[in-house]
Amino acid sequence: MEGKVCSGNNVLQARKAVEQLRVEANIERVKISVAAAQLVQYCQEHIRSDPLITGIATSANPFKDKKSCVLI
Amino acid sequence: MGELDVLKKEAETLKTQIETARKAVNDTTMEAASSGVAPAPRIQPKARRTLKGHTAKIYALYWALDNKLMVSGSQDGKLLVWDTHAGILANCVPLKSAWVMTVSFSPSAGLVASGGLDNMCTIVNISGEKPKTMRELDGHDGYVACSRFLSETSILTASGDQTCGLWDLETGKQKQSFLNHVGDCMCVALAEDQNTFISGACDSQAKLWDIRDGQCKQSFIGHTGDINAISYMPNGQAFITGSDDCTLRMFDMRADQEVMCYQNAQPTAGVTSLSLSLSGRLLFAGYDDFNCNIWDSLKGEKIGVLSGHDNRVSCTGIPSDGMCVSTGSWDSFLKIWN
């Protein structure tokens, strides 16, 4: 009886695994050349508004004054 | 017995099918695609703030949407909320359990969530006179490694019990369970439209999930160790992961595979955390060797280092306005750089 239950579980698990693989197999894939080109374009378009790349003028820097917070 | 064999064969066939389909779209590399792009400037951010207040290792930090408040969690049993502009402490939340692994703000920053080895995600209301515990989300069978609010009433968790969970804060109950990882779930990131999210786990895989039906849509392989950190690229089509295997990797969701690997010449330190600058071009990664490396995400080159911590960098964060990068460390300090 126990053997039957165990093998029943194994079959259930195997079925779930196959169902999951079917979902993952059936997606549409885009060529890396296309996906990469779009990613490069996005980054390039936004570089000018990326403060860590363009740098921040002292007057516009909310962290400009060197302050340390020390809790006593 | 016969059915099991048939199913196993079908599983192998499907895995081969996926491999083949991935190879079919693997027509170039990210490096080749970025070869015409000017190199990213070699930036050297300065440490503008050092926030001292924790008395033990810091494990997590999170920026509020106001780009000013930041919360940190430490195994000293406290969450500290910092006004980073003024450089002062804004609030202190004592925790029931000191073993905190994750902290986050709700969109309004009126709520703070923490989770850890107590296997719970605790929601505290910090908008009043005194912090008030609102919910203790109890249901995971393992530690809570990461928590992210979808709204003031909904939160996503990643757990050492190998599942992720979506919780309703009005009822305190789990609305959806995400089952497919075969290792501790360590990190999650929400898509902007909140219909999907990605997770990283100790089974070395990253997965894409549908939030509503709990279905795992895609599984990404490549890492050879625990994935500790995960973040979307701002175009929403790719994401980057950081791992104990000492590398970071970029995966493109539409190509369904790894498209870039960021590895030091001498890879000896695991990656604990990562953050992307506003354009996605700069990748800040915290390592076990006390440093935070700056990578050009498109060209895969290391372009700078943030050094200043005296122990492992356990967490990093960049606010939504992209104006700085913060690091938290086992040395008990937080630093803000730009």
Interface residues (C-beta under 8 A of the other chain):
Chain A: S7 N10 V11 A14 R15 A17 V18 Q20 L21 R22 V23 E24 A25 I27 R29 V30 K31 I32 S33 V34 A35 A36 A37 Q38 L39 V40 Y42 C43 Q44 E45 H46 I47 S49 D50 P51 L52 I53 G55 I56 N61 P62 F63 K64 K66 K67 S68 C69 V70 L71
Chain B: M1 E3 L4 L7 K8 E10 A11 L14 K15 Q17 I18 A21 R22 A24 V25 N26 D27 T28 T29 M30 A33 S34 V37 A40 P41 I43 P45 R48 R49 T50 L51 K52 G53 K68 W82 T84 H85 A86 G87 I88 L89 N180 Q215 C216 K217 Q218 S219 M233 P234 N235 Q237 A238 D252 R254 A255 D256 Q257 V259 S277 L278 S279 G280 R281 L282 S297 L298 I318 D321 G322 M323 C324 V325 I336 N338
